[in-house]
Amino acid sequence: MKMTLFNRSTKNHHKSRTAIDAGEATIRIVREDSHVNVAVAGRVTVDSSPFLRSALFELLRRGTNRLVVIDVSAVSYLDISGVATLLEALKMAREGSVVLRLTGVKGQARMLAEVMGLDEIFRSSGSEVELQ
């Protein structure tokens, strides 16, 4: 599996976009003035979660935004490695005083998030989960 990055400039210099093709999953990153949107689509598994981890860690290392919104509404499947990736990102965000907002958690991903208590873990760290 390879990671392909697609960068596209916009007319608005305060916004930049990146797309990562991770085989089973696609990760689109849009940097806004006040926050970063990370839209994840497809299957987040042991094969694709390292790409999501790398993308999230790179964003969090930069520390330029205090809010990172992770939209998983287009995720068709999430395994335990995907949950572990989100928890690792949450730990790094907390250490850098960044709020993670996990949105669009539905279907199988919601069931796993509920079983794992992901919403409670995020909230106890000052971050948010929006279950659908």
N, C-alpha and C positions, 0 to 999 in steps of 0.2 A: 504494500500500500504506500502511496506517496501523497504528500501534501502539496497542493497547488494553491498559490496565493494569487488573488486577483485584486489589484488596486485600481481605484477609479477616483479621479478628482471630480469635484463638483464646482459649480459657479460660486457657491457660497464657501469662502475660504475657512469658515468655522466648522465645516463638516467634512469628514473624510470617510471613505467606505473601503472595507476589505472583505473578501469572500475567501473561505478556505474550503476546498473540496477534500474531505477526509474519507472518501470511499463510500461508506454507509451513511455518513452524515455530512451536512453542509453547515458551515458556521459563517454568518454574515455579521460583520462588525461595522457599526456606524457611530462615529465619534461626533457628538454634539458639543455645544459650548458648556452645558451644565452636567452632562452625563454621557455614558457610552451605552449603546444598545447592542446586545449580542443575541442574534436570532439563530437558534439551532433547529435544524430540520433533519428528519430521517431517524436512523437507529443509532443510539448512543450505547455502544457496547465496549467490550474489552479491546476491540480493534480500533474503534474510532475515538474513544474517550481520551487517549493521550494527546490527540490534536486539540480537543476542547481544553484540556488541562494546559497545554502550552499557550494557547491563545489567551485564556483567562489569566494565567500567571504573568504573561507579558504585559497585559493591560494593568494588572495590579502592581507590578514592579515599577511601572512608570509613575504611578501615583498622581497623575494629573487630574483625575476626576474623583469626586467623593461619592458618586453614585454609579453603579454598574447594573443595568437592567438585563437580565438573562431571560429571554422569551423562549420557552420550550413548547409552545402551542402546536408546532409542526413536528414534534418528536413522536414517532410512531411506536418506539420501543426504548426503554431505559433499563439497563441492567445495573447490578450492584457496583460495577466499576464506574458507571456514570454518576451514581450517587456519591461514591467516594471522591470523584473529581470535584463535584459541587461542594462537598464538605471541606476538601483541601483548599478550594478557592475561598470559602467562607472564612477559614482560619487565617489565610493570608490577608483577606480584606479586613478582618477585625484588627489584625496587627498593624495595618496601615490606615486605620480609621476610615475605611471605605464601607459604604452600605451596599449590600447586594440585594436586589429585588428580583426574585424568581417568579416569573409570571407564566400563565398559560398551562399550568400543570393539570393535565386531564388524562382520562383513560387509564391505561396500564401504568403510566408514570405517576399518576395521582395515587393509585392503590399502593404502589411501592413507597411513595413519599409518606403516605399515611402510616403504613406499617413501620417504617423506619423513624417516624416522628420528625421528619425533616422540617415541617413547619415550626414545631416547637424549638428545634435546634437553631433555626434561622432567627426566630424571634428573640430567643434568649441571648443572641449575639448582636442584637440591635439591627438585624436585617429583616427582610420580609419575604413571605411566600404567598402567592395568590392562587388558591386551588379553584379549579372550575368544575 
